[in-house]
């Protein structure tokens, strides 16, 4: 039995309320109000298995995200969902983010629209349940339909279903080439353009629109990137500036994210019209993820998001008292609660964060 | 052979049975309720034809209200329900249960909407996999997962099994390509799970439903992602004198940073069966052939094919052929896609296994399969989704020869246990169904199975949806573990 398991089991008996699983705390700002005694995963760290030709890495939950990504980069590979590095530091290397936290938070970065989300890359998890049992779901292989897909369910569950001990992820080769292009476009034109390009076999790996400027990243084989860049036109950003731009976007260090104004995340169909809401907007994922800096009432923001076919999350700042996540219809909320209890009957992980 | 000796049916009294049938007759028009044996016989099995069971009745509702009414009636009378698409599944996921109702979604064949700008399709569950791509083709789009049965299999069944295909290393499985589902629970509640917008709020119940083998809910509608069709594709076919070299070639391609659009391997036993059937031009001297596909722009494809050819040659390929045009590319693939029916032509019966293994263990696993083939005196052809480690051994037998089905089942069980032993899984894309329910006891602990049962109860506390499939009870596992392995067990 490792230290985290024995520590957790000891805490199970002593705790008065729910236990809150925490890695580096880089995403403490995210989710509903923080409650529960902390179980710290950071000492349960290290890569357990990594075989580049199998496209699979298995790591302990407390493994720093930066360490994991550095190990992958040595073999020309990456986490294609580009999990964000939050935290106070000026760069990814100083972030305290862990892989367990990245999976539990379920947040994906700029490549999400092209490559998929965290859950799309989760192949297996080893969990501690609320009774202290070690449970393994999924595995270290690409395709696995034995039993219900609990490992993907864990992605984004914010520590409310169980404690992730280890996680196995699919990894991908880093693209051989990349180019970043810029276009002067108003919001509606930019959305139309991104949807039109999205329907073409173009190697677009990220997009961002803000303040009249659409920035698009192409990634892939050298020939395909060069052809697409020539076809799309626009102004080319030099490689260093492009790398800085996408990293700052991924980790929310760009100027748009600074300041105390509440940060809302609207998840919408890419074809949804510009949201008629007060505040500055930054659009990613070809229109699927729209950030909004706005002090408008939550009810107004949620109503607009729902009308456009999506949902709104109070991502950072603001008043969390009414809950940060978009409310579910009653029947679906009840099913979510039953699923939570199915995996945690005693409420050990019932921090209410999700 | 009776479908499943593990499953203890819910006792359904004669009164409940006739009351239910009367209610179903009030819900459905006469042609949509099949009760007589001659009408229910066509539903007695799915693609796993060795296991057959007549249901109490077959319901063929035509709209959502009818599905909900049928589910509510069955729920009220505590009668099991087995949802069914095209019945092409290979693990017995759609095999009826005694005293249960088969709920066929065959009439739900409408493509509700193709939204070309959003690159999504909203379809009913009985729509065939390939029909989605055909409907999307005018917009330059297609639905990426392409199981071999894509001509016939339905999207509802694909959701139930999390189906893959030959292109899923690059383009993903069903779970990566379905955005939302409209689902009916056993009590008739209808829920919309997932959205066309990314990352729906709440837990990722979509992931839980996909691959749940019809045990959590009935799919009423699916919103799927459409993918822009690449400008072109080309395939290189490589011959190897040794499967180990073929496996090394696959690793070399991945290590070079290439994710081919398709990467498939077939052994000699498989190519011989296929070549007789479709004349795809396969090299019958080779111990194994590899098909590696590249897609993209002409320049991208040319560069990737050249890079793959160099790697294949270095790994010891004895012959390389590059498809010269689209017709030849399709011909090369036609053989692979017809592998199952081709084997079906040369043997009275076969079982198709579905283990996934870490690719590095391929040589060990294939060597062991060859030993087992000799031990049981049964031929076995291997087709392999080499890119993602998903192995389909096809065990050939004759059910009319006494004991051959038992031997084939035991042989298959040992292959699955071998897959688990090397760090893999008993099923990559076909599902557990009734076929592999015993091997679930090898792959999962009692605590893990208990978690599955608890999740099932969150959706279906009375265990009426597709009972006896996919997740064994602790009692069955303790019986199974006593014997230690697939050997020496009576037939399922």
Interface residues (C-beta under 8 A of the other chain):
Chain A: X51 X52 X53 X54 X55 X56 X76 X106 X108 X112 X113 X116 X117 X119 X120 X129 X133 X134 X135 X136 X137 X139 X140 X141 X142 X143 X144 X145 X146 X147 X148 X149 X150 X152 X153 X155 X156 X157 X161 X172 X173 X174 X176 X195 X196 X198 X199 X200 X201 X202 X220 X221 X222 X223 X224 X227 X267 X268 X269 X270 X271 X272 X285 X288 X289 X309 X310 X311 X313 X325 X326 X327 X328 X329 X331 X332 X333 X335 X336 X338 X339 X340 X341 X342 X343 X345 X354
Chain B: X115 X116 X117 X118 X119 X120 X139 X140 X141 X161 X162 X164 X168 X169 X172 X173 X175 X176 X185 X189 X191 X192 X193 X195 X196 X197 X198 X199 X200 X201 X202 X203 X204 X205 X207 X208 X210 X211 X212 X213 X216 X228 X229 X230 X231 X251 X252 X254 X255 X257 X258 X259 X296 X297 X299 X300 X302 X303 X304 X356 X357 X358 X359 X360 X385 X387 X388 X389 X390 X423 X424 X425 X426 X427 X428 X429 X430 X431 X432 X436 X440 X443 X444 X445 X447 X448 X449 X451 X452 X454 X455 X456 X457 X458 X459 X470 X471
